[in-house]
Amino acid sequence: MPWYLVATYHCPILKTEVELFEQRIYPRSDHISDMAYRVLARRCSHDLICNANDHIHCRWAYTNPARDPFEDA
């Protein structure tokens, strides 16, 4: 399943530009055409870097679902 680019932000933790992605599922067009897609998962382009560092915790890296550094962006 493909990943869709949602936004590009400056990460305050890594102090670099990161891309946020969503994995989506769209309804079949022959069933319900006005229904929106569903988001199956979200991730950051630097999630592996954050996961390798024990001091970085963020929902986009799956290490802290309560912390979203891009929420106010």
DODO-844685 format. One record per residue: residue number from 0; x negated, y, z negated of N, C-alpha, C, CB in turn; residue in three letters. Coordinates in nm, 3 decimals. Glycine has a CB too. Layout:
BEGIN
<vexmar k="NUM" n_px="X" n_py="Y" n_pz="Z" ca_px="X" ca_py="Y" ca_pz="Z" c_px="X" c_py="Y" c_pz="Z" cb_px="X" cb_py="Y" cb_pz="Z" r="ALA"/>
...
***
This chain:
BEGIN
<vexmar k="0" n_px="-0.084" n_py="-0.117" n_pz="0.000" ca_px="0.000" ca_py="0.000" ca_pz="0.000" c_px="-0.089" c_py="0.125" c_pz="0.000" cb_px="0.096" cb_py="-0.001" cb_pz="-0.122" r="MET"/>
<vexmar k="1" n_px="-0.060" n_py="0.221" n_pz="0.084" ca_px="-0.148" ca_py="0.339" ca_pz="0.095" c_px="-0.132" c_py="0.436" c_pz="-0.022" cb_px="-0.119" cb_py="0.413" cb_pz="0.226" r="PRO"/>
<vexmar k="2" n_px="-0.234" n_py="0.518" n_pz="-0.040" ca_px="-0.234" ca_py="0.625" ca_pz="-0.139" c_px="-0.211" c_py="0.756" c_pz="-0.066" cb_px="-0.368" cb_py="0.628" cb_pz="-0.221" r="TRP"/>
<vexmar k="3" n_px="-0.128" n_py="0.843" n_pz="-0.121" ca_px="-0.096" ca_py="0.973" ca_pz="-0.062" c_px="-0.158" c_py="1.084" c_pz="-0.145" cb_px="0.057" cb_py="0.992" cb_pz="-0.052" r="TYR"/>
<vexmar k="4" n_px="-0.227" n_py="1.175" n_pz="-0.079" ca_px="-0.288" ca_py="1.289" ca_pz="-0.146" c_px="-0.177" c_py="1.382" c_pz="-0.195" cb_px="-0.387" cb_py="1.364" cb_pz="-0.051" r="LEU"/>
<vexmar k="5" n_px="-0.180" n_py="1.413" n_pz="-0.325" ca_px="-0.079" ca_py="1.499" ca_pz="-0.386" c_px="-0.132" c_py="1.642" c_pz="-0.400" cb_px="-0.037" cb_py="1.445" cb_pz="-0.523" r="VAL"/>
<vexmar k="6" n_px="-0.254" n_py="1.654" n_pz="-0.452" ca_px="-0.311" ca_py="1.786" ca_pz="-0.477" c_px="-0.461" c_py="1.776" c_pz="-0.499" cb_px="-0.244" cb_py="1.853" cb_pz="-0.598" r="ALA"/>
<vexmar k="7" n_px="-0.526" n_py="1.890" n_pz="-0.486" ca_px="-0.667" ca_py="1.902" ca_pz="-0.518" c_px="-0.679" c_py="2.007" c_pz="-0.628" cb_px="-0.752" cb_py="1.941" cb_pz="-0.391" r="THR"/>
<vexmar k="8" n_px="-0.750" n_py="1.972" n_pz="-0.734" ca_px="-0.766" ca_py="2.061" ca_pz="-0.848" c_px="-0.913" c_py="2.067" c_pz="-0.889" cb_px="-0.679" cb_py="2.015" cb_pz="-0.966" r="TYR"/>
<vexmar k="9" n_px="-0.943" n_py="2.170" n_pz="-0.967" ca_px="-1.072" ca_py="2.177" ca_pz="-1.034" c_px="-1.054" c_py="2.106" c_pz="-1.167" cb_px="-1.122" cb_py="2.325" cb_pz="-1.053" r="HIS"/>
<vexmar k="10" n_px="-1.130" n_py="2.001" n_pz="-1.191" ca_px="-1.120" ca_py="1.924" ca_pz="-1.315" c_px="-1.197" c_py="1.997" c_pz="-1.425" cb_px="-1.174" cb_py="1.779" cb_pz="-1.295" r="CYS"/>
<vexmar k="11" n_px="-1.130" n_py="2.034" n_pz="-1.533" ca_px="-1.200" ca_py="2.102" ca_pz="-1.642" c_px="-1.293" c_py="2.010" c_pz="-1.720" cb_px="-1.099" cb_py="2.163" cb_pz="-1.736" r="PRO"/>
<vexmar k="12" n_px="-1.272" n_py="1.881" n_pz="-1.708" ca_px="-1.356" ca_py="1.786" ca_pz="-1.780" c_px="-1.487" c_py="1.762" c_pz="-1.704" cb_px="-1.282" cb_py="1.653" cb_pz="-1.801" r="ILE"/>
<vexmar k="13" n_px="-1.475" n_py="1.730" n_pz="-1.575" ca_px="-1.593" ca_py="1.702" ca_pz="-1.493" c_px="-1.654" c_py="1.826" c_pz="-1.430" cb_px="-1.558" cb_py="1.604" cb_pz="-1.385" r="LEU"/>
<vexmar k="14" n_px="-1.579" n_py="1.936" n_pz="-1.432" ca_px="-1.622" ca_py="2.063" ca_pz="-1.374" c_px="-1.655" c_py="2.049" c_pz="-1.225" cb_px="-1.745" cb_py="2.116" cb_pz="-1.449" r="LYS"/>
<vexmar k="15" n_px="-1.563" n_py="1.982" n_pz="-1.153" ca_px="-1.575" ca_py="1.963" ca_pz="-1.009" c_px="-1.436" c_py="1.949" c_pz="-0.949" cb_px="-1.663" cb_py="1.838" cb_pz="-0.977" r="THR"/>
<vexmar k="16" n_px="-1.427" n_py="1.957" n_pz="-0.819" ca_px="-1.300" ca_py="1.938" ca_pz="-0.750" c_px="-1.266" c_py="1.790" c_pz="-0.745" cb_px="-1.305" cb_py="1.998" cb_pz="-0.608" r="GLU"/>
<vexmar k="17" n_px="-1.141" n_py="1.757" n_pz="-0.773" ca_px="-1.093" ca_py="1.619" ca_pz="-0.767" c_px="-0.963" c_py="1.617" c_pz="-0.688" cb_px="-1.074" cb_py="1.559" cb_pz="-0.910" r="VAL"/>
<vexmar k="18" n_px="-0.931" n_py="1.500" n_pz="-0.634" ca_px="-0.806" ca_py="1.482" ca_pz="-0.562" c_px="-0.717" c_py="1.388" c_pz="-0.641" cb_px="-0.831" cb_py="1.427" cb_pz="-0.419" r="GLU"/>
<vexmar k="19" n_px="-0.589" n_py="1.421" n_pz="-0.648" ca_px="-0.492" ca_py="1.337" ca_pz="-0.717" c_px="-0.407" c_py="1.266" c_pz="-0.612" cb_px="-0.403" cb_py="1.420" cb_pz="-0.814" r="LEU"/>
<vexmar k="20" n_px="-0.387" n_py="1.137" n_pz="-0.633" ca_px="-0.316" ca_py="1.053" ca_pz="-0.537" c_px="-0.197" c_py="0.985" c_pz="-0.602" cb_px="-0.410" cb_py="0.949" cb_pz="-0.477" r="PHE"/>
<vexmar k="21" n_px="-0.097" n_py="0.951" n_pz="-0.519" ca_px="0.017" ca_py="0.870" ca_pz="-0.562" c_px="0.031" c_py="0.752" c_pz="-0.468" cb_px="0.147" cb_py="0.955" cb_pz="-0.565" r="GLU"/>
<vexmar k="22" n_px="0.068" n_py="0.640" n_pz="-0.525" ca_px="0.104" ca_py="0.525" ca_pz="-0.443" c_px="0.256" c_py="0.523" c_pz="-0.442" cb_px="0.042" cb_py="0.388" cb_pz="-0.500" r="GLN"/>
<vexmar k="23" n_px="0.314" n_py="0.530" n_pz="-0.323" ca_px="0.459" ca_py="0.547" ca_pz="-0.310" c_px="0.522" c_py="0.431" c_pz="-0.234" cb_px="0.490" cb_py="0.677" cb_pz="-0.239" r="ARG"/>
<vexmar k="24" n_px="0.649" n_py="0.412" n_pz="-0.263" ca_px="0.727" ca_py="0.318" ca_pz="-0.186" c_px="0.850" c_py="0.393" c_pz="-0.135" cb_px="0.767" cb_py="0.191" cb_pz="-0.271" r="ILE"/>
<vexmar k="25" n_px="0.874" n_py="0.381" n_pz="-0.007" ca_px="0.986" ca_py="0.449" ca_pz="0.056" c_px="1.098" c_py="0.349" c_pz="0.082" cb_px="0.942" cb_py="0.518" cb_pz="0.187" r="TYR"/>
<vexmar k="26" n_px="1.224" n_py="0.392" n_pz="0.072" ca_px="1.334" ca_py="0.301" ca_pz="0.102" c_px="1.337" c_py="0.268" c_pz="0.250" cb_px="1.468" cb_py="0.361" cb_pz="0.058" r="PRO"/>
<vexmar k="27" n_px="1.391" n_py="0.153" n_pz="0.280" ca_px="1.406" ca_py="0.115" ca_pz="0.421" c_px="1.507" c_py="0.208" c_pz="0.485" cb_px="1.449" cb_py="-0.034" cb_pz="0.436" r="ARG"/>
<vexmar k="28" n_px="1.479" n_py="0.254" n_pz="0.603" ca_px="1.565" ca_py="0.353" ca_pz="0.669" c_px="1.703" c_py="0.298" c_pz="0.703" cb_px="1.498" cb_py="0.403" cb_pz="0.795" r="SER"/>
<vexmar k="29" n_px="1.715" n_py="0.166" n_pz="0.717" ca_px="1.846" ca_py="0.111" ca_pz="0.751" c_px="1.936" c_py="0.090" c_pz="0.629" cb_px="1.828" cb_py="-0.021" cb_pz="0.824" r="ASP"/>
<vexmar k="30" n_px="1.883" n_py="0.118" n_pz="0.508" ca_px="1.965" ca_py="0.104" ca_pz="0.388" c_px="2.017" c_py="0.239" c_pz="0.339" cb_px="1.886" cb_py="0.036" cb_pz="0.278" r="HIS"/>
<vexmar k="31" n_px="1.929" n_py="0.318" n_pz="0.283" ca_px="1.969" ca_py="0.448" ca_pz="0.227" c_px="1.871" c_py="0.553" c_pz="0.279" cb_px="1.970" cb_py="0.445" cb_pz="0.069" r="ILE"/>
<vexmar k="32" n_px="1.917" n_py="0.635" n_pz="0.370" ca_px="1.826" ca_py="0.730" ca_pz="0.434" c_px="1.801" c_py="0.855" c_pz="0.352" cb_px="1.881" cb_py="0.770" cb_pz="0.569" r="SER"/>
<vexmar k="33" n_px="1.892" n_py="0.892" n_pz="0.260" ca_px="1.873" ca_py="1.016" ca_pz="0.183" c_px="1.803" c_py="0.992" c_pz="0.049" cb_px="2.006" cb_py="1.082" cb_pz="0.160" r="ASP"/>
<vexmar k="34" n_px="1.763" n_py="0.870" n_pz="0.022" ca_px="1.695" ca_py="0.839" ca_pz="-0.104" c_px="1.547" c_py="0.874" c_pz="-0.096" cb_px="1.713" cb_py="0.690" cb_pz="-0.139" r="MET"/>
<vexmar k="35" n_px="1.495" n_py="0.935" n_pz="-0.202" ca_px="1.354" ca_py="0.974" ca_pz="-0.204" c_px="1.265" c_py="0.853" c_pz="-0.235" cb_px="1.330" cb_py="1.085" cb_pz="-0.308" r="ALA"/>
<vexmar k="36" n_px="1.137" n_py="0.872" n_pz="-0.217" ca_px="1.041" ca_py="0.767" ca_pz="-0.247" c_px="1.029" c_py="0.750" c_pz="-0.398" cb_px="0.902" cb_py="0.799" cb_pz="-0.185" r="TYR"/>
<vexmar k="37" n_px="0.973" n_py="0.636" n_pz="-0.439" ca_px="0.941" ca_py="0.609" ca_pz="-0.579" c_px="0.790" c_py="0.607" c_pz="-0.593" cb_px="1.004" cb_py="0.474" cb_pz="-0.627" r="ARG"/>
<vexmar k="38" n_px="0.741" n_py="0.662" n_pz="-0.703" ca_px="0.597" ca_py="0.661" ca_pz="-0.731" c_px="0.567" c_py="0.534" c_pz="-0.810" cb_px="0.552" cb_py="0.790" cb_pz="-0.809" r="VAL"/>
<vexmar k="39" n_px="0.478" n_py="0.451" n_pz="-0.756" ca_px="0.438" ca_py="0.328" ca_pz="-0.823" c_px="0.318" c_py="0.348" c_pz="-0.914" cb_px="0.408" cb_py="0.221" cb_pz="-0.722" r="LEU"/>
<vexmar k="40" n_px="0.226" n_py="0.435" n_pz="-0.872" ca_px="0.104" ca_py="0.459" ca_pz="-0.950" c_px="0.045" c_py="0.594" c_pz="-0.913" cb_px="0.000" cb_py="0.346" cb_pz="-0.927" r="ALA"/>
<vexmar k="41" n_px="-0.036" n_py="0.647" n_pz="-1.003" ca_px="-0.108" ca_py="0.772" ca_pz="-0.978" c_px="-0.254" c_py="0.750" c_pz="-1.016" cb_px="-0.046" cb_py="0.892" cb_pz="-1.060" r="ARG"/>
<vexmar k="42" n_px="-0.343" n_py="0.820" n_pz="-0.945" ca_px="-0.485" ca_py="0.809" ca_pz="-0.977" c_px="-0.560" c_py="0.933" c_pz="-0.930" cb_px="-0.546" cb_py="0.682" cb_pz="-0.913" r="ARG"/>
<vexmar k="43" n_px="-0.679" n_py="0.948" n_pz="-0.982" ca_px="-0.768" ca_py="1.058" ca_pz="-0.948" c_px="-0.884" c_py="1.004" c_pz="-0.864" cb_px="-0.821" cb_py="1.129" cb_pz="-1.077" r="CYS"/>
<vexmar k="44" n_px="-0.938" n_py="1.088" n_pz="-0.780" ca_px="-1.050" ca_py="1.046" ca_pz="-0.696" c_px="-1.176" c_py="1.016" c_pz="-0.777" cb_px="-1.081" cb_py="1.153" cb_pz="-0.593" r="SER"/>
<vexmar k="45" n_px="-1.182" n_py="1.063" n_pz="-0.900" ca_px="-1.298" ca_py="1.040" ca_pz="-0.987" c_px="-1.265" c_py="0.948" c_pz="-1.104" cb_px="-1.351" cb_py="1.173" cb_pz="-1.039" r="HIS"/>
<vexmar k="46" n_px="-1.162" n_py="0.867" n_pz="-1.092" ca_px="-1.120" ca_py="0.783" ca_pz="-1.204" c_px="-1.226" c_py="0.683" c_pz="-1.248" cb_px="-0.994" cb_py="0.709" cb_pz="-1.168" r="ASP"/>
<vexmar k="47" n_px="-1.304" n_py="0.631" n_pz="-1.156" ca_px="-1.409" ca_py="0.535" ca_pz="-1.193" c_px="-1.520" c_py="0.602" c_pz="-1.273" cb_px="-1.467" cb_py="0.468" cb_pz="-1.068" r="LEU"/>
<vexmar k="48" n_px="-1.551" n_py="0.726" n_pz="-1.238" ca_px="-1.652" ca_py="0.801" ca_pz="-1.313" c_px="-1.606" c_py="0.823" c_pz="-1.456" cb_px="-1.681" cb_py="0.937" cb_pz="-1.244" r="ILE"/>
<vexmar k="49" n_px="-1.481" n_py="0.860" n_pz="-1.472" ca_px="-1.428" ca_py="0.883" ca_pz="-1.607" c_px="-1.416" c_py="0.753" c_pz="-1.686" cb_px="-1.291" cb_py="0.951" cb_pz="-1.598" r="CYS"/>
<vexmar k="50" n_px="-1.379" n_py="0.646" n_pz="-1.620" ca_px="-1.369" ca_py="0.518" ca_pz="-1.688" c_px="-1.505" c_py="0.467" c_pz="-1.734" cb_px="-1.303" cb_py="0.415" cb_pz="-1.597" r="ASN"/>
<vexmar k="51" n_px="-1.609" n_py="0.502" n_pz="-1.663" ca_px="-1.744" ca_py="0.459" ca_pz="-1.700" c_px="-1.800" c_py="0.540" c_pz="-1.817" cb_px="-1.837" cb_py="0.470" cb_pz="-1.580" r="ALA"/>
<vexmar k="52" n_px="-1.738" n_py="0.655" n_pz="-1.845" ca_px="-1.783" ca_py="0.742" ca_pz="-1.953" c_px="-1.686" c_py="0.728" c_pz="-2.070" cb_px="-1.793" cb_py="0.889" cb_pz="-1.905" r="ASN"/>
<vexmar k="53" n_px="-1.732" n_py="0.680" n_pz="-2.182" ca_px="-1.645" ca_py="0.656" ca_pz="-2.298" c_px="-1.591" c_py="0.784" c_pz="-2.361" cb_px="-1.721" cb_py="0.579" cb_pz="-2.401" r="ASP"/>
<vexmar k="54" n_px="-1.643" n_py="0.899" n_pz="-2.325" ca_px="-1.601" ca_py="1.024" ca_pz="-2.387" c_px="-1.499" c_py="1.101" c_pz="-2.305" cb_px="-1.721" cb_py="1.111" cb_pz="-2.411" r="HIS"/>
<vexmar k="55" n_px="-1.467" n_py="1.054" n_pz="-2.186" ca_px="-1.371" ca_py="1.122" ca_pz="-2.101" c_px="-1.240" c_py="1.043" c_pz="-2.103" cb_px="-1.425" cb_py="1.137" cb_pz="-1.955" r="ILE"/>
<vexmar k="56" n_px="-1.134" n_py="1.110" n_pz="-2.146" ca_px="-1.004" ca_py="1.044" ca_pz="-2.156" c_px="-0.898" c_py="1.128" c_pz="-2.086" cb_px="-0.966" cb_py="1.019" cb_pz="-2.305" r="HIS"/>
<vexmar k="57" n_px="-0.829" n_py="1.065" n_pz="-1.990" ca_px="-0.733" ca_py="1.137" ca_pz="-1.908" c_px="-0.631" c_py="1.038" c_pz="-1.852" cb_px="-0.805" cb_py="1.213" cb_pz="-1.793" r="CYS"/>
<vexmar k="58" n_px="-0.507" n_py="1.081" n_pz="-1.835" ca_px="-0.403" ca_py="0.991" ca_pz="-1.782" c_px="-0.430" c_py="0.950" c_pz="-1.638" cb_px="-0.267" cb_py="1.058" cb_pz="-1.791" r="ARG"/>
<vexmar k="59" n_px="-0.497" n_py="1.035" n_pz="-1.561" ca_px="-0.524" ca_py="1.004" ca_pz="-1.421" c_px="-0.635" c_py="0.900" c_pz="-1.405" cb_px="-0.562" cb_py="1.131" cb_pz="-1.346" r="TRP"/>
<vexmar k="60" n_px="-0.711" n_py="0.877" n_pz="-1.512" ca_px="-0.814" ca_py="0.774" ca_pz="-1.514" c_px="-0.770" c_py="0.653" c_pz="-1.595" cb_px="-0.945" cb_py="0.830" cb_pz="-1.570" r="ALA"/>
<vexmar k="61" n_px="-0.644" n_py="0.655" n_pz="-1.639" ca_px="-0.584" ca_py="0.544" ca_pz="-1.715" c_px="-0.647" c_py="0.523" c_pz="-1.851" cb_px="-0.594" cb_py="0.415" cb_pz="-1.636" r="TYR"/>
<vexmar k="62" n_px="-0.712" n_py="0.625" n_pz="-1.907" ca_px="-0.777" ca_py="0.609" ca_pz="-2.037" c_px="-0.702" c_py="0.679" c_pz="-2.150" cb_px="-0.917" cb_py="0.662" cb_pz="-2.029" r="THR"/>
<vexmar k="63" n_px="-0.612" n_py="0.772" n_pz="-2.118" ca_px="-0.531" ca_py="0.839" ca_pz="-2.220" c_px="-0.403" c_py="0.891" c_pz="-2.154" cb_px="-0.610" cb_py="0.954" cb_pz="-2.289" r="ASN"/>
<vexmar k="64" n_px="-0.294" n_py="0.818" n_pz="-2.164" ca_px="-0.170" ca_py="0.859" ca_pz="-2.098" c_px="-0.111" c_py="0.989" c_pz="-2.153" cb_px="-0.068" cb_py="0.750" cb_pz="-2.110" r="PRO"/>
<vexmar k="65" n_px="-0.154" n_py="1.032" n_pz="-2.270" ca_px="-0.101" ca_py="1.154" ca_pz="-2.329" c_px="-0.171" c_py="1.280" c_pz="-2.282" cb_px="-0.110" cb_py="1.145" cb_pz="-2.478" r="ALA"/>
<vexmar k="66" n_px="-0.287" n_py="1.268" n_pz="-2.219" ca_px="-0.365" ca_py="1.386" ca_pz="-2.179" c_px="-0.366" c_py="1.401" c_pz="-2.027" cb_px="-0.510" cb_py="1.376" cb_pz="-2.232" r="ARG"/>
<vexmar k="67" n_px="-0.311" n_py="1.513" n_pz="-1.981" ca_px="-0.313" ca_py="1.547" ca_pz="-1.839" c_px="-0.378" c_py="1.683" c_pz="-1.823" cb_px="-0.169" cb_py="1.547" cb_pz="-1.779" r="ASP"/>
<vexmar k="68" n_px="-0.506" n_py="1.688" n_pz="-1.785" ca_px="-0.575" ca_py="1.817" ca_pz="-1.775" c_px="-0.523" c_py="1.905" c_pz="-1.662" cb_px="-0.720" cb_py="1.794" cb_pz="-1.756" r="PRO"/>
<vexmar k="69" n_px="-0.438" n_py="1.852" n_pz="-1.575" ca_px="-0.387" ca_py="1.929" ca_pz="-1.461" c_px="-0.243" c_py="1.974" c_pz="-1.482" cb_px="-0.397" cb_py="1.847" cb_pz="-1.334" r="PHE"/>
<vexmar k="70" n_px="-0.187" n_py="1.947" n_pz="-1.599" ca_px="-0.047" ca_py="1.977" ca_pz="-1.627" c_px="-0.016" c_py="2.125" c_pz="-1.612" cb_px="-0.011" cb_py="1.931" cb_pz="-1.765" r="GLU"/>
<vexmar k="71" n_px="-0.105" n_py="2.210" n_pz="-1.657" ca_px="-0.082" ca_py="2.355" ca_pz="-1.652" c_px="-0.137" c_py="2.420" c_pz="-1.526" cb_px="-0.143" cb_py="2.421" cb_pz="-1.772" r="ASP"/>
<vexmar k="72" n_px="-0.198" n_py="2.340" n_pz="-1.440" ca_px="-0.261" ca_py="2.397" ca_pz="-1.321" c_px="-0.159" c_py="2.437" c_pz="-1.217" cb_px="-0.359" cb_py="2.297" cb_pz="-1.260" r="ALA"/>
***
